[in-house]
């Protein structure tokens, strides 16, 4: 076994990991979770007493 065999094994392992991630991202159950995560910035906060970090009293 030389370095080229090791490179081939690492390339195939990387391809399999990539295909696994693509399969997970485009799977049937992932859409609902991704839609919820995409709408998180627009969700209202329940913290009534929290101050905005952008307002500065002067």
C-alpha positions as CSV (number, residue, x, y, z in Angstrom):
1,X,0.0,0.0,0.0
2,X,1.5,3.3,-1.1
3,X,0.5,6.9,-0.8
4,X,-1.7,6.8,-3.9
5,X,-3.8,4.0,-2.4
6,X,-4.3,6.1,0.7
7,X,-5.2,9.1,-1.4
8,X,-7.8,7.1,-3.3
9,X,-9.3,5.8,0.0
10,X,-9.5,9.4,1.4
11,X,-11.1,10.6,-1.8
12,X,-13.8,7.9,-1.8
13,X,-14.5,8.5,1.9
14,X,-14.9,12.2,1.3
15,X,-17.3,11.6,-1.6
16,X,-19.4,9.3,0.6
17,X,-19.5,11.9,3.4
18,X,-20.5,14.5,0.8
19,X,-23.3,12.3,-0.6
20,X,-24.5,11.5,3.0
21,X,-24.8,15.2,3.8
22,X,-26.6,15.9,0.5
23,X,-29.0,13.1,1.2
24,X,-29.7,14.4,4.7
25,X,-30.2,17.9,3.5
26,X,-32.6,17.0,0.8
27,X,-34.3,14.2,2.6
28,X,-38.1,14.1,3.3
29,X,-37.9,15.0,7.0
30,X,-35.4,17.9,6.7
31,X,-37.7,20.4,5.0
32,X,-39.8,21.1,8.1
33,X,-36.8,21.7,10.3
34,X,-35.1,23.9,7.8
35,X,-38.3,26.0,7.3
36,X,-38.5,26.5,11.1
37,X,-34.9,27.5,11.3
38,X,-35.3,29.9,8.3
39,X,-38.1,31.7,10.1
40,X,-36.3,32.1,13.5
41,X,-35.1,35.7,12.8
42,X,-38.7,36.8,12.2
43,X,-40.1,35.2,15.4
44,X,-41.3,37.5,18.1
45,X,-39.4,37.5,21.4
46,X,-41.1,36.8,24.7
47,X,-38.7,39.0,26.7
48,X,-40.7,42.2,27.5
49,X,-38.0,43.7,29.6
50,X,-35.1,43.2,27.3
51,X,-33.5,46.3,25.8
52,X,-32.4,46.6,22.3
53,X,-28.6,46.4,21.8
54,X,-28.8,49.0,19.0
55,X,-30.3,51.9,21.1
56,X,-27.8,54.0,23.0
57,X,-29.1,56.6,25.5
58,X,-27.4,59.9,25.0
